[in-house]
């Protein structure tokens, strides 16, 4: 099976207001929800994280005994 891209199915939970808004938008533009959501995801910008932000660190308060 030759596909243009590898598909991954996701499920999203929308509030009824969000779902209605998506449905109205799709009806007014004649576009399927999948295309609208895919376009919105593609429009996201990603800010690169610094190395320290990419690796979670744990901080402990350790009393120093003298």
mmCIF file of the C-alpha atoms, coordinates in Angstrom:
data_MODEL
# 
_entry.id   MODEL 
# 
loop_
_atom_site.group_PDB 
_atom_site.id 
_atom_site.type_symbol 
_atom_site.label_atom_id 
_atom_site.label_alt_id 
_atom_site.label_comp_id 
_atom_site.label_asym_id 
_atom_site.label_entity_id 
_atom_site.label_seq_id 
_atom_site.pdbx_PDB_ins_code 
_atom_site.Cartn_x 
_atom_site.Cartn_y 
_atom_site.Cartn_z 
_atom_site.occupancy 
_atom_site.B_iso_or_equiv 
_atom_site.pdbx_formal_charge 
_atom_site.auth_seq_id 
_atom_site.auth_comp_id 
_atom_site.auth_asym_id 
_atom_site.auth_atom_id 
_atom_site.pdbx_PDB_model_num 
ATOM 1  C CA . UNK A 1 1  ? 0.000   0.000  0.000  1.00 0.00 ? 1  UNK A CA 1 
ATOM 2  C CA . UNK A 1 2  ? 1.643   3.221  -1.167 1.00 0.00 ? 2  UNK A CA 1 
ATOM 3  C CA . UNK A 1 3  ? 0.629   6.200  0.961  1.00 0.00 ? 3  UNK A CA 1 
ATOM 4  C CA . UNK A 1 4  ? 1.684   9.802  0.671  1.00 0.00 ? 4  UNK A CA 1 
ATOM 5  C CA . UNK A 1 5  ? 2.288   9.946  4.432  1.00 0.00 ? 5  UNK A CA 1 
ATOM 6  C CA . UNK A 1 6  ? 1.964   7.603  7.357  1.00 0.00 ? 6  UNK A CA 1 
ATOM 7  C CA . UNK A 1 7  ? -1.418  8.115  8.983  1.00 0.00 ? 7  UNK A CA 1 
ATOM 8  C CA . UNK A 1 8  ? -1.913  8.255  12.714 1.00 0.00 ? 8  UNK A CA 1 
ATOM 9  C CA . UNK A 1 9  ? -5.432  8.361  14.074 1.00 0.00 ? 9  UNK A CA 1 
ATOM 10 C CA . UNK A 1 10 ? -6.090  10.608 17.046 1.00 0.00 ? 10 UNK A CA 1 
ATOM 11 C CA . UNK A 1 11 ? -9.197  11.238 19.102 1.00 0.00 ? 11 UNK A CA 1 
ATOM 12 C CA . UNK A 1 12 ? -9.918  14.663 20.530 1.00 0.00 ? 12 UNK A CA 1 
ATOM 13 C CA . UNK A 1 13 ? -12.500 15.671 23.088 1.00 0.00 ? 13 UNK A CA 1 
ATOM 14 C CA . UNK A 1 14 ? -14.299 18.910 22.311 1.00 0.00 ? 14 UNK A CA 1 
ATOM 15 C CA . UNK A 1 15 ? -16.788 20.859 24.338 1.00 0.00 ? 15 UNK A CA 1 
ATOM 16 C CA . UNK A 1 16 ? -20.156 21.112 22.627 1.00 0.00 ? 16 UNK A CA 1 
ATOM 17 C CA . UNK A 1 17 ? -19.489 24.779 21.776 1.00 0.00 ? 17 UNK A CA 1 
ATOM 18 C CA . UNK A 1 18 ? -16.175 23.837 20.154 1.00 0.00 ? 18 UNK A CA 1 
ATOM 19 C CA . UNK A 1 19 ? -17.734 20.979 18.221 1.00 0.00 ? 19 UNK A CA 1 
ATOM 20 C CA . UNK A 1 20 ? -20.560 23.192 16.963 1.00 0.00 ? 20 UNK A CA 1 
ATOM 21 C CA . UNK A 1 21 ? -18.094 25.876 15.923 1.00 0.00 ? 21 UNK A CA 1 
ATOM 22 C CA . UNK A 1 22 ? -16.026 23.335 13.967 1.00 0.00 ? 22 UNK A CA 1 
ATOM 23 C CA . UNK A 1 23 ? -19.154 21.920 12.318 1.00 0.00 ? 23 UNK A CA 1 
ATOM 24 C CA . UNK A 1 24 ? -20.404 25.395 11.335 1.00 0.00 ? 24 UNK A CA 1 
ATOM 25 C CA . UNK A 1 25 ? -16.997 26.315 9.927  1.00 0.00 ? 25 UNK A CA 1 
ATOM 26 C CA . UNK A 1 26 ? -16.814 23.097 7.904  1.00 0.00 ? 26 UNK A CA 1 
ATOM 27 C CA . UNK A 1 27 ? -20.346 23.597 6.593  1.00 0.00 ? 27 UNK A CA 1 
ATOM 28 C CA . UNK A 1 28 ? -19.655 27.189 5.559  1.00 0.00 ? 28 UNK A CA 1 
ATOM 29 C CA . UNK A 1 29 ? -16.347 26.356 3.838  1.00 0.00 ? 29 UNK A CA 1 
ATOM 30 C CA . UNK A 1 30 ? -17.330 22.952 2.466  1.00 0.00 ? 30 UNK A CA 1 
ATOM 31 C CA . UNK A 1 31 ? -14.196 21.426 3.941  1.00 0.00 ? 31 UNK A CA 1 
ATOM 32 C CA . UNK A 1 32 ? -14.001 18.272 6.062  1.00 0.00 ? 32 UNK A CA 1 
ATOM 33 C CA . UNK A 1 33 ? -13.034 18.632 9.733  1.00 0.00 ? 33 UNK A CA 1 
ATOM 34 C CA . UNK A 1 34 ? -9.924  16.516 9.137  1.00 0.00 ? 34 UNK A CA 1 
ATOM 35 C CA . UNK A 1 35 ? -8.562  19.046 6.641  1.00 0.00 ? 35 UNK A CA 1 
ATOM 36 C CA . UNK A 1 36 ? -9.379  21.997 8.889  1.00 0.00 ? 36 UNK A CA 1 
ATOM 37 C CA . UNK A 1 37 ? -7.695  20.433 11.921 1.00 0.00 ? 37 UNK A CA 1 
ATOM 38 C CA . UNK A 1 38 ? -4.680  19.348 9.873  1.00 0.00 ? 38 UNK A CA 1 
ATOM 39 C CA . UNK A 1 39 ? -4.271  22.912 8.549  1.00 0.00 ? 39 UNK A CA 1 
ATOM 40 C CA . UNK A 1 40 ? -4.492  24.346 12.060 1.00 0.00 ? 40 UNK A CA 1 
ATOM 41 C CA . UNK A 1 41 ? -1.807  21.930 13.278 1.00 0.00 ? 41 UNK A CA 1 
ATOM 42 C CA . UNK A 1 42 ? 0.460   22.832 10.362 1.00 0.00 ? 42 UNK A CA 1 
ATOM 43 C CA . UNK A 1 43 ? 0.106   26.531 11.211 1.00 0.00 ? 43 UNK A CA 1 
ATOM 44 C CA . UNK A 1 44 ? 1.479   26.019 14.738 1.00 0.00 ? 44 UNK A CA 1 
ATOM 45 C CA . UNK A 1 45 ? 4.893   27.469 15.430 1.00 0.00 ? 45 UNK A CA 1 
ATOM 46 C CA . UNK A 1 46 ? 7.335   25.597 17.604 1.00 0.00 ? 46 UNK A CA 1 
ATOM 47 C CA . UNK A 1 47 ? 9.861   27.380 19.769 1.00 0.00 ? 47 UNK A CA 1 
ATOM 48 C CA . UNK A 1 48 ? 12.992  25.339 20.290 1.00 0.00 ? 48 UNK A CA 1 
ATOM 49 C CA . UNK A 1 49 ? 13.682  24.534 23.929 1.00 0.00 ? 49 UNK A CA 1 
ATOM 50 C CA . UNK A 1 50 ? 17.095  24.946 25.460 1.00 0.00 ? 50 UNK A CA 1 
ATOM 51 C CA . UNK A 1 51 ? 18.898  21.760 26.501 1.00 0.00 ? 51 UNK A CA 1 
ATOM 52 C CA . UNK A 1 52 ? 18.053  22.393 30.154 1.00 0.00 ? 52 UNK A CA 1 
ATOM 53 C CA . UNK A 1 53 ? 14.346  22.696 29.327 1.00 0.00 ? 53 UNK A CA 1 
ATOM 54 C CA . UNK A 1 54 ? 14.324  19.477 27.295 1.00 0.00 ? 54 UNK A CA 1 
ATOM 55 C CA . UNK A 1 55 ? 15.620  17.324 30.132 1.00 0.00 ? 55 UNK A CA 1 
ATOM 56 C CA . UNK A 1 56 ? 13.469  17.302 33.230 1.00 0.00 ? 56 UNK A CA 1 
ATOM 57 C CA . UNK A 1 57 ? 15.406  17.960 36.393 1.00 0.00 ? 57 UNK A CA 1 
ATOM 58 C CA . UNK A 1 58 ? 14.466  17.221 39.950 1.00 0.00 ? 58 UNK A CA 1 
ATOM 59 C CA . UNK A 1 59 ? 15.289  19.630 42.727 1.00 0.00 ? 59 UNK A CA 1 
ATOM 60 C CA . UNK A 1 60 ? 15.483  18.489 46.299 1.00 0.00 ? 60 UNK A CA 1 
ATOM 61 C CA . UNK A 1 61 ? 15.889  20.514 49.436 1.00 0.00 ? 61 UNK A CA 1 
ATOM 62 C CA . UNK A 1 62 ? 18.515  18.607 51.379 1.00 0.00 ? 62 UNK A CA 1 
ATOM 63 C CA . UNK A 1 63 ? 19.493  19.914 54.797 1.00 0.00 ? 63 UNK A CA 1 
ATOM 64 C CA . UNK A 1 64 ? 23.225  20.357 55.263 1.00 0.00 ? 64 UNK A CA 1 
ATOM 65 C CA . UNK A 1 65 ? 24.473  18.811 58.495 1.00 0.00 ? 65 UNK A CA 1 
ATOM 66 C CA . UNK A 1 66 ? 27.428  20.461 60.190 1.00 0.00 ? 66 UNK A CA 1 
# 
